[in-house]
Amino acid sequence: MERELEEWFNLHKFHFYSGSYETKELANYLGVSTRTIQRWVKEKTSPTKEQLAQIREYLVSKKAS
């Protein structure tokens, strides 16, 4: 899961800083708080495998938009 988490983190940075989405939008999509996502980014906690799959779906849908 380390590789998956690293992949997500890099995608998050790319999409977040390119203005593709806001953390709030991703949090709403996942049904978690923005604080939860901040903890993931700071590597205090990690998303589950299911959440990683949802994140990928979200990023793919944003990329297609």
SULWO-V163479 format. One record per residue. N is the residue number from 1. RES is the residue in one letter. SS is DSSP state (a for helix, b for strand, c for the rest). PHI is phi in degrees with one decimal (* if undefined). OMEGA is omega in whole degrees, -180 to 180 (NA if undefined). Layout:
# SULWO-V163479
<<N,RES,SS,PHI,OMEGA> <N,RES,SS,PHI,OMEGA>>
This chain:
# SULWO-V163479
<<1,M,c,*,179> <2,E,a,-56.1,-179> <3,R,a,-64.5,179> <4,E,a,-63.1,-180> <5,L,a,-66.7,178> <6,E,a,-63.7,178> <7,E,a,-60.5,179> <8,W,a,-61.5,-178> <9,F,a,-59.5,179> <10,N,a,-64.4,177> <11,L,a,-65.6,179> <12,H,a,-58.9,-179> <13,K,a,-59.5,-179> <14,F,a,-60.8,-177> <15,H,a,-68.7,-179> <16,F,a,-64.3,-176> <17,Y,a,-77.0,176> <18,S,c,-86.0,178> <19,G,c,83.6,-179> <20,S,c,-69.4,178> <21,Y,c,-160.8,174> <22,E,c,-109.9,179> <23,T,a,-55.4,180> <24,K,a,-59.3,180> <25,E,a,-64.4,179> <26,L,a,-64.5,179> <27,A,a,-59.8,178> <28,N,a,-61.4,180> <29,Y,a,-61.0,-177> <30,L,a,-85.2,-177> <31,G,c,76.1,177> <32,V,c,-123.3,178> <33,S,c,-84.7,175> <34,T,a,-63.5,178> <35,R,a,-61.6,178> <36,T,a,-60.8,180> <37,I,a,-65.2,177> <38,Q,a,-60.5,178> <39,R,a,-65.3,177> <40,W,a,-63.5,-178> <41,V,a,-62.1,180> <42,K,c,-83.7,178> <43,E,c,59.7,174> <44,K,c,-83.9,174> <45,T,c,-139.0,-179> <46,S,c,-133.1,174> <47,P,c,-69.9,176> <48,T,c,-74.0,177> <49,K,a,-59.9,179> <50,E,a,-64.6,179> <51,Q,a,-66.7,177> <52,L,a,-60.7,178> <53,A,a,-64.5,178> <54,Q,a,-64.1,179> <55,I,a,-62.3,178> <56,R,a,-59.4,178> <57,E,a,-58.9,-180> <58,Y,a,-62.4,-178> <59,L,a,-66.5,178> <60,V,a,-64.6,180> <61,S,a,-65.7,178> <62,K,a,-69.9,180> <63,K,a,-64.9,-179> <64,A,a,-74.4,-177> <65,S,c,-72.8,NA>>
